[in-house]
Amino acid sequence: MKGVGNHPLFFMPNMMKFTTISGVVLAGGQSRRMGKDKRVLEWEGTTFLDKVCLIMGDLFDEVLLVTATEDYPCGHLPVRLVTDAIPQKGSLGGLFTGLKEASHSWVFVVACDMPFLNSLVISRLCALPESDVLMVKLSTGFQPLHGRYSKRCSFIMEQMIHDGNLRIQSLVNDPSLSVQIVEESLFQDIDPHGYSFLNINTPSDYEFARKAASHLK
């Protein structure tokens, strides 16, 4: 395992699409703490899920939208809808499905409830050298749903699911995988508040995000 902190900064001014990495958007959660479907919450004139899918569509030539069931109309989005290969296995199951369905050898995964996704942050992460696992670690802990994974991980994930271990961050401890841990210093210049990693799980989270967005304008 190696860390990435003082790595040279990666700038991609033309924002060219990645053609060896598939984008994966996880949208299969039940939104229990929110009390309503997070995917359709209003954000900047559209919905959470539509906004995330459009950002990912600008970055990757293939984007997979992973849901529990085919319950979201996405004909207007640059995505391919797939459903969980192994039902009711949380985010790990969704990522496993994305890896199995992806055309490319790597995927970059995000969740549908991340309203401040930053294209520059994602591009900088995806431009780092190849590894099986590339995961960001903030002061609050690992951020597995803002990371890059190779198809080699799918075999490990399948065993984890069989064993009842649904923690994606457990991948960093597997000795058969090459792992990069990325420190938040890598993108302090483009996301100093770390908002791109913010998940919206509750009504108070949503209110905080709306206030934060107004201050950023």
N, C-alpha and C positions, 0 to 999 in steps of 0.2 A: 504494500500500500504506500502511496506517496501523496503528499499534500501539494497543493498549488496555491501559493500566496503571492510571492513576488514575481510571478510569471509575467513576461512582457504583455502589455495590453494589446488586445486584438480589436482593431477598428475595421468595420466593413461599411464604408460610406455608401456603396451602391446597393447594399442589402440584397445581394444575389441569393437565390434560393439554394438550399442545401439539397444536393441530388444523391447523396449516399446515406442520408438520415431521413427516416419517416417521422412526421409529427404524430403524437398520440394525445388525444384529449379524453380524459376520463369523466364520464357524466352519468354514472350509474348509482350514485348515492341516493338515499331516501329522504334527505333534508329534514330529519326529525327535529333537530334543534331549531331550525329556521321556522318550522311550522307551515311552510309552503315550498313549492318546487323552486329551488335556488336557480335553476337553469333559466327561468323566465323572468327573474328580477330585472327591473329596468336599469340600464346603465348607458349613459351618454347617447341616448336616443335609440338604443337597441336593447338586447337582452345580454345577460352575462355570457350565456353559452355562445350566442352568435358572435359577440365581440371576440371571445377567445378563439373561436374557429377561424375568424377572418384574419386575426393576427398570425395564427399558425399557418394559414394558407399563404400568407405573404412570405413566409420563411422556408417552407418545405414543399417540395413538389408532390408529396403524398402526405395526406393527413387522414388519420383514422379517428373516428368518433366512436368511443366504446361506451355502450349503454347496457343496462341489465335486460331490457326488452326494446323492441323497435317502437318506442313511444314518443319520438321527437321528430317532427318533420324537418328535414335538412336538405331538401332539394335545391334550396337557394344558397347553400353553403359549399365551399370548396373541400368537402370531406367525403369519406366513404364510411357509411355506418356499419358497425359490426356489433354483435352482442356477445356477452361473456361466454367464453368457452366452458368455464367451470362456474356455475352460478353461485352467488352469495359468498364470494370470497374477497369482498372488499376491494381496496385499491390494488392489492397484489394480484388479485384475479383479473382486474381490468388491464393492468400492465402486462401480465402474462398473455392475455388475449391479443393486445396490441403487438407484442413481439411475434407471436405466432402468425398474425395476419399481415405484418408489414412486408413490403417488397424489398426493403433495404436491410442491410446487416445491423444497423443501429436504429434506435428510436430516441426521440426526445419527448418526454412525457410531462404534461401539465394537467391540472384539474380545472374543471369548468367554473369554479368559484374563485378565480384569481383575477380580479378586475384591473389590477395594475401591471399586468404582464408587460414586460419591457423587451422590445425586439432586439435592442442592443445587448442587453444582458444575455438573452438566449443565444444570439449570434456569437458572442464572445465565448460562451461556454462550449458551444458546438465546434468552435474553431480550435479548441484545445486538442492535444495529441490523442490518438485512439486509445481506448481502454474498454474493458467490459463494463465497468461501472464508473460513472462520473457523477458524484453527488455533492451538493453544496452543504456545508456545515456552518450555520450561524451560531451566535452566542446562545441562542435558544435551543440548538440541536440540529440534527440532520433534516434536510428538506428533500425527501425522496421523490416528491412530485414536482420537481423542477430539475430533472436530471437526465442523463444520457445512458442508455443501456444497450448492450450487444445481444444478439440472438443467443449467444452462449449462456446468457443468464436464464433463458427459458427452462432449461433442463433443471437448474438449481431451484427455480421458482416452483416447478411442478412438484419436486420433492418436498419443498417447504409447505406447500398447500397440503400434500399428503400427510405431513407431520403436524399440521395444525398451527404452523408458524406463519402468520400473515403480515409480519413486520418487514416491509421492503428494505429498511435500513440494515437488516441482518445480512444482506448481500455483501456489505463491506468487510465482513469477517470471514468470508469463504476463501480458503487458500487457493482454490482452483481458478479464481477470477483475478484479473488485473484491475486494480481500483485506484481512482484518483479522488482525493477529497479536496474540494475547492473552498478556500477561505473567502469570507465576505470582502476582504480587502481588494479582491480582484475587480470588483465593480463599484467601489465606493464613489468613483468619479461620475458614474452614470445613474446610480440608484443609492444615494447616500442614506436614505431612510429604510431601505430594504423593503419598500412597498411591493415590489414585484413578487415577493414570496407570501404576501398576505392572503389568507383564506378567509372566506366569509361563511361562518357557520351559524351565527345567531342574528336576530334582529339588531342587537347592539353592535355587532361587527359591521353590519350593513350601514348603520348610521355613522359609525366611525369612518368607514370608507368614503361615504358621501361627503362628510366634512373635510376629510383629507384631500379629496379630489378638488373641492372648492378652493382650498388653500394653495393647491398646486397651479391653479390657472393664473 
